[in-house]
């Protein structure tokens, strides 16, 4: 089971793997992956793949590569987890 905070931490850890830093609670969620963090499309696909693997989702269920801000990545992951019954509100 995941909370929103746990998802944010997972996103942060995943970004660190590709050499980008975003800290939940310290950094704003409106940060743009491409414009603010400088992520390129290849890194974007790497992040999407890693999140899909960690969350146990298939790319046809959720396409993280189409998200552009930290908030949209977190919200997409939370929605996926809600639909699979693995998300705790609050």
C-alpha positions, 0 to 999 in steps of 0.5 A, spaced: 500 500 500 502 506 498 500 513 500 501 520 496 507 521 500 510 514 499 509 515 491 513 522 492 519 519 495 519 513 490 519 519 484 524 522 488 528 516 488 527 514 481 529 521 479 536 520 483 537 514 479 538 518 473 542 524 476 536 529 478 534 531 484 528 533 487 526 533 494 519 532 496 516 537 501 522 541 500 522 542 492 515 545 489 511 540 485 510 544 480 517 543 477 517 541 470 521 535 468 524 538 462 524 545 463 526 546 470 530 539 471 533 539 464 531 531 463 531 529 456 526 525 452 531 518 453 531 520 461 524 521 461 523 514 458 528 511 463 524 514 469 517 512 466 520 505 465 523 505 472 516 507 475 512 502 471 517 497 474 516 499 481 509 500 481 508 494 477 504 497 472 504 496 464 505 501 460 499 501 456 495 502 463 499 508 465 504 512 460 508 516 465 512 519 459 507 523 457 507 527 464 511 534 464 511 536 472 513 532 478 506 533 480 503 530 474 507 524 475 505 523 482 498 524 481 498 519 475 502 514 479 497 515 485 491 514 480 494 508 478 495 505 485 487 507 486 485 503 481 489 497 483 487 498 490 494 499 493 493 506 495 491 509 502 488 516 502 490 521 507 
